[in-house]
Each structure stands twice: as C-alpha cells, then as structure tokens.
Amino acid sequence: MAFKRLDTEDIVISSDSVTAPAWSNNSPTLTSFFTSSVQVASSQGQYYYDIYQTSSDATSAAVQFSIAYCDVEGSGSAYYNTLVPGVSPTRTNYGQYRTLVLGDENASFVFGTETGSYFYAVSVERARYKEKLLPGTMTLYLSGSSGELSLTDNSLVKSTVTFTDAGRVYDLVSGSAGTVFTGVNSNGYSANSGSYGLFLPDIGTLLLNGKALDGAGAGGGISLGTGRNADTVDDNPEKLYNAFKTAGNASLGWTLNSEETLSSDYIFVRARNSEFNYSENPSFISGSTGEVIHDLFIDNPTTYITTVGLYNDNQELLAVAKLSRPLPKNFTKELLVRVKLDY
C-alpha cells in the first residue's frame, strides 16, 4: 500500500456560525405556553415550573424552558424546617445560580446599576438549542396588570463584553431583536430598578429582575406582584408563567435563535501525474510469477481511484472518504480531492 504524507499547506481550518430557531419544530417564536398540572400541584410547583409548547398530555409535548423563583432571603416558599428560618427552596435556587454565574457565595447580582435580591431564572431546555443562544435576536413579551413589556438583550449596543463564570453576560433591556427602546430611559432600563435582568447566552439562561417586573407600568414594569412573604407559598412561578401566557394569547410570544460554531478541516489530497498509477490489486500481478499480467499496464497503466484514506504516523486508518464515482488516473492525469471533516 502506498502512503503520501500531507504537507502543512494541504490542511485548512475553517469555522462557520450556524443559527437555528430555538423552539420545537424549528419555530422561531413560541406563543403557546402550558404547564403540567401534576407539577403545579406538587411541592415543586411552589418555586419551579416546566413550560411546554402544548398540553403536557399531548404526545408532542416537550419542555421548552423552565421558570425558577430565586430569593436571597428564602421568601416566597415554605421553609424546609420551621426551626431554621430563611432556609427554603427559593433560597437554594438563589444560591445555585449565584454559584453557577458569579462563582462566589458572597457576591450579589447586579442588574444594570441596582443590586437585586430576588429574580426569576428562565432556563431554556438544553435540547432546544445547539451550542448557545444567539445574542441580538431575542424578543420576549410579558404582559401584566399594568401593561405589556418587550425585552431584548443589549449585545448590539454594548461596547465591551462582560464575562462571568457562566460565560458572556448582557443586560436585558426594553427593546426588540437587539434594538433598545428609549421610552423608559436612554438605557432601556426600568425606573429605579436597574435593568430587567441578565442574558446568559452560553448557558441558555435569562435572569429576570423581579423588582423591575413588579414596578408599575409608568415606571417600566408590568405590576407582576411577586410575593416575598416568609415561610409562605406565594406561587411566584405561576405569576411569571401567566405573564408569558397572557402575551402569548395576544400572539406576542418569545422569539429566540440558537447558534453553533461548526469547525471544519479541509484536507486537500493531491495525486500527481507520476503517483498512484499502479495498483496492488491481484488483478494487476500474476500470483505465480509476480509479473504484470498485461503489458499495457507497464508503460501506460490506468487505475481508478474510489476511496481516500487518512492515516496517522502509525499508519492507522482514521477516516475514509468515498468518492461519488471512480476517477481514472494515469501518467497524463492528476487528481485533487478535497476532504471536509466537520466537528
């Protein structure tokens, strides 16, 4: 078997960004929101909801995203133990996201310019997106008793990118598809509450600032009405779920795209005119004498290339590329095959 070592110029590395809608059935906008009655009635429903695109009883039902209420004081849900005040599922949620995003159990979440002590974590189901969410493409509508809110991230206007332990982070602001509205103030923030939250595309998560959503419509909020009572089931996930559902009923939903960086190796395999013109196939050589069977194969041989094999230095086969049809090769012809490896 003949081998030919590839030169450095024979290998080219390329990266392309591939985008796709985030929701089931390749839909770019989600306008139907459903919960599971079993989950809502359980103790988990106090602080966490899974959201489906259709009734959870339907065979096509699939989780699209989840809502978790997080409170640094542990308010909004019953304590694990009444003898240990403040320790509740909502406080656990807060601590989990603080560790995941900030990496410091003593740090605080800052929304724009304001420190937030409670928020809603909206995590897109991992199966809904490829590698990460695509900044600048999101429009999220929420409806409350004092109006409607359109949110997007500020990735298109932010001059520098901020990173946390969870990757890139952007502010959620009043806007649409990356365009920031200026009706509330120049930053698209709500009055006296900072930004509407954080957008974390690399982990597929939004942290919605509860204080901003609770504000009145005149101040940029929707009067969500988050309950922060100690050792009390305030059903806060239901309130945000209703804000999604009310907007969806008005054909205003959540538009979101995902993104994947697809890396490719292009390998150019060259068979020059003097190479690969002879075959080790037994049909070329006499098994008894070791001579070339046909005299024509001596001075004017012709082979047909059907496969390209890629080997390492130990001559171990790593990849095989099959040609669409056999290609003739002789001393008057050269062959160039481009092999593409995606990963």
N, C-alpha and C positions, 0 to 999 in steps of 0.2 A: 504494500500500500504506500502511495506517495503522499508526503506531507509538505506543506508550504507554510512557513512562518509569516504571520501578518506583521506588517510594518505599522509604526505609530500613525502614519497618515491614512492607514486603511480603516481606522476606527474614529467615528464622530459621535459625540454625545449630545443629545438634544432634550429639552424639556418643554412641554406644552401644557397649558392650563385648559382643563376640560370642565365645563359647567353643565349643570342639570337641575331641573326643578327638585325641590326638597321633599314634596309630599307624595303619597301613594298615587299610583297610576300616572306618574310623571306630570302631575298637576302643579303649576306654579303658584296657585292661590288656593288656600284652604278656607272655605266658607261654612262648612258644616262641622259642628263640634258636639261630641257625645261623650258621656261618662259611663261607667259601669255601676249599676245600681247596687251590686254586691259590695264593691269597693267603697262607694259613698256611705253605705250603711255601716261599714266596719269601723273599727277604731282608727285605722289608717286614714280614713276619709277626713279626720279632724285636721290633718296637716298636709295631705298628699293626694293628688288626683292624676290618673292617666286619662288622656284625651284621645278619642278615636275620631275617624273621619265619617263613620256611620255607626249605627246602633251596635253595641258590643255583642249583641246576639247574632248579628249577621256573619255569614261565613267569610265575607270580605273585610271584616273589621280588623284594623291594625292600629296599634298605638302610634300616634303622630308626635306627641310631645307630652310632657308631664308638668304639673304645677306643684311646687313645694313651698309652703309658707315658712319663712325663717325669721326668728325673733331673738335678739341677743338676750332679752330678759326672760325668754321662755313663755311669753304671754300667748294667748290665743288657743291653747290646748291644755288638757288636763295634765297635772304633774304625774310623773311616774310613781312617785311616793309623796303623799301629802306631808310627810315629815321632813322632806327635803325640798323646800320652796325654790321655785325658779328652774328646777331641772325637769324639762319636758321635751317632747319630740320637736317642737319648733326651735328650741334652743339647740338641740342636737343638729337639726338641719343647718342652723346658722353656723355652728362650729365646723361642720363638714365642708361647707362652701368657703368658709374663711381659710381652712387648711388647704383646700384644693386651689383656691385662687390667690390668696395672699401668702400662704406658707408660713404664717405667724399667728399663733393663738392669741396674741396680744394686740394684733392690728385691727383696724376698723375700716369698714367700707366707706369710700368717699364717692359720692355721686355729684360730679361736677365740682362744686366747691363746698358741698354740705356733707357732713358725716351722717350716714344712715344706720339706724339701729334695727330696722326691720325691712324686709324686702320679699319679693316673690321670685323664686328661681324657676324659670321656664326652660326646661331642657329638651331639646329636640331628640327624638328617639334615634339611637345610633344607626339603625337600619335605614333611616330616611335620607341620610346624606353620605357622600363618598368619603372625602378626607377631612373636609372642613366646610363651614358655611362661607358664602361669598359676601364680603362686606360691600356696602353700597348698592345692594339690590333689594333690601328688605323694606317692606311697608307693612306695619302692624296697626290694625284698627282696634280700638277698645271703646266701648260705649258704657256710660254710667248714667246716673240720675241727673247729672248736670251737664251732659253733653257727650261729645264724641272726640276721640283723640287719635291722631295719626302719628305713628312713631317710626323713626328710621335711625340708622347709626350715622355718626359724623365722620366716617372714614374718608370721604371725598374732600372734606374741608380741613381735616386735621393735618397740620404741617409735619408733625413728628408722631411716630407710632410708639405707644407705651406698651411695655411687656410686663406680665406678671408670671407667677408660677404656672398659670394655665395658658400662657401664650399671649397673643395680642389682645388688647382691650381698647374698646372705643366707648364713647358716651352714647346713650340713647337720647335722642332729641326729637322735638316736634318737627316732622318732615315726612317726605315720601321718596322712596327709591334713591336715597343718598342726598336728596335736596333738602336743605334745612329751611324750615319756615321761620319767619321773623316776627310773627304776630304776637308772641308772648314776650320775647326779648331777643336781642341780637344773637344769642347763643342757642335759641330754641329750647331753653330751659323753662321749667315752671317757676313761678314767683316764690322766692324764699324757701324752695325745697331742693334746689340743685337740679341736676339732670334727671331724666326719667329712669335712669339706671345704667347698666353696663351691658355691652355686647361683647361676648367672648367667642369669636368665630372658630377658634381652634379646638374648643371642646363642645361646640354646638349649644351654647347656653346664653340666656338672657337673664339678668338680674334686674327686676323691675322695682324701682324705688317706691315703696308703699306710701311714703309721705307725699310724694309728688302726685300719685294717683288719688290720694284721699282729698286733695285740695279741691276747692270749688271751681266751677267752670271758669269764672272770671280770673282766677289765678293760674289757669292752665291745667287743672285737674279734672277728674270726672266724678268726684264725690263717691269713691269706691266704698268707703265706710269700713276700713279694716278694723276689726275688733282686737284690742290689746288688753283684755281682762286676764288677771292672774288666775291660774288653775280653772280656766273656763273654756269650753268648746265654742269657739266663735265662728267656726266653719268658714275661715278666710279663703281657702282654695275655691270654695263654691262661688264666692263673690267675684274673684277674677275670672273663673270659668263663665259666669253669667255675662261678664263684660266682653269676653270673646264671642259668646253665643249671640248676644244682642246685636253686635256688629255684624256677625255672620248672617243673621236674619235679614239685615238690610243690604245683603250682598256685598258687605265690606268685611274682608277677612284678613288673612295673613299671607302675604306674598314673600317667598323666600327661595333662594337658589343655593345650591351647594357647589363646591369646587374641588377639583382633584388635579394635582400636578402629576402628569404622566411623563416619566423619563423613558427615553428610548436610546438604544445603542444602534447606530448604523454601521454595519461592517461590510466593507467593500472587498469582495473576493474576486481576485483577478487571475485568470488563466491565460498566460501569454501564448503567443503562437507556437513556441517551442515546448510548451508544457502540457502534460496530461493528454498526450496524443496516443499513448499506448495503454492497454488495459491488462490487468492481471486475471481477467476472466478466463477460465479454462478454454473457452471457445477460441481464444487467440493462440494458445500454445498447445502443441501436441503433448499429451500426457506421457507418451512412451519415449519420445526423443527429445522433448524440450524445445523443439524448433517451432518457429512461427508457421502456422498452418497454411496461410495464404500469403504468397509472395507480395501481393499488393499492400499488405499490412506493414511490410518492411520499409518501403520507400514513401508510400503515400497512405499512412494509416488514418482511419477515421473512428473516433469514439463518440459516444452520445452521453452527455452529462445529464443526470436526472436528480442528483442529490448533492448537497453541500453539507459536510460535517465539520463542526467546530470542536477542536480538541485543546486540552491543556498541555503543559510541558511534559506530562507523563503519558501523553498520547491516550488519554481517557476521553471518550466522547462525551461532550457536554450538551450539545444542541444539534439538531438536524433541521435543515431547510429543504423542503421538497419543491422542485420546480414544477410549473404548471404543465410543461411538456418537455420531452427530451430535446436537448440542444446539441447539434453536431459540432464536433471540434476536430481540427486538423492543423497542419502546419501553416495554412493560409488564413486561419481564423483565430481571433482572440475572444475571450469571454469575460464579461463583467457582471457579477451577480451582487445585488445589494440585499443584505440580510438585515432585517429590523427586529430588534429584541425590545419588547415593552415590559416595564416592571414598575 
